[in-house]
């Protein structure tokens, strides 16, 4: 009787809440955040294109734009990601590691945009010619209809570049899509549903990738996938697992194994990790950590996914971040960004032979998209990878790592606002403190503090761009940078860090 009465009450509440939600969405009520859009004039709601296309062609063909007209479109008609800036620079073209604004200002790109412009901002003519040639031959083929020669060529090149038996590839349009494809494939392959991921991580902006993301950017996507389980990273912000890498690795892996026991290891499809943590700290895993994750995956039949979207293709001084952990070969690798220097949107997923063989016999990976394996985009990647090797960009990142560390450590020793700094290859970061006790200037979830915003603006005014968030700012220049250019970039950082020194509490 009690159960029956309870369920009737729940049903009444659901009906009531449904009516309330409907009324709120139709009529604004004081205190509600849901404000309806005004009705559109029916005469303007559905313009008939043939009636207005002559006017639009005349208006938009060969139009010369004033800066005021451009700014108005920016403010009135553009939706930005993550934030809505009050002002944005207008970039006209690129020159090597520099961007050039429409008013002629040269700005060194010290973050490779979103850690992706490995080749800088001067596109090699070979890439242009290869893309144009592909578009002249055939610009688009739906990936389920046919296979283009360039898809074969890029697949074969990556097969020969990747280690172990990571021999099979699919090509979505972004790193986030690659993560989505990996998660679905892992669940189908194992017949399990749970996925482990780290709190100190970012894996992309789509719903599944956000679910496995650990930082605060996932909040607006919640409630997300209930089968995702968060694990503590080897390097949390507020505690240490031990004094040595061996101790840190041992304790962190012990906790991970205990979590697996709680969740049921035979219910876990995959563990996804950034081989080197990216925007959440540029953190190399302690010695033995990835090897230990690999061992746990082997013990319980769990798919190990390494997210190489940011670290891959030379950023860390090796082809992939996981290659800093000897002997580790993941079961799947997601990649994007550096595969073609972000000249065109491209992601990728690599699978080991046993997983690929499974899907050849059971041909449904649970993933597909219109632009998968887009021929023109693949052409840019094939030529960019050849140039990556011919110009030895991975080697350049490795050679400049000591210069990065030298410059960063000299700056840290000079400026009291610098708590610590780290670098691998051309992958670097500074942590900023607000006092000599070592308290961060902001928590990682906080908006950019005023002093950090002023510092970032001062860098830009002096001709240097980088990203900053919370208590950190990044040093991730294009892999084509020279030692002279690198040292100049750090001189600008050195000059302007006095802003953060003066903002300290003590």
Secondary structure by P-SEA (a helix, b strand, c coil): caaaaaaaaaaaaaaaaaaaaaaaacccccccccccccccccccccccccccaaaaaaacccccccaaaaaaaaacccccccccccbbbbbccccccbbbccccccccccccccccccccccccaaaaaaaaaaaaacccccccccccaaaaaaaaaaaaacccccccccccccaaaaaaaaaaaaaaaacccbbbbbccccccccaaaaaacccccccccccccccbbbbbccccccccccccaaaaaaaaaaaaaaaaaaaccccccccccccccccccccccccaaaaaaaaaaaacbbbbbbbccccccccccccccccccccccccbbbbccccccccccccbbbbcaaaaaaaaacccccccccccccaaaaaaaaaaaaaaaaaaaaaaaaaaaaaaaaaaaaaaacccccccccccccccbbbbbccccccccccccccccaaaaaaaaaaaaaccccccccccccccccccccaaaaaaaaaaaaaaaaaaaaaccc
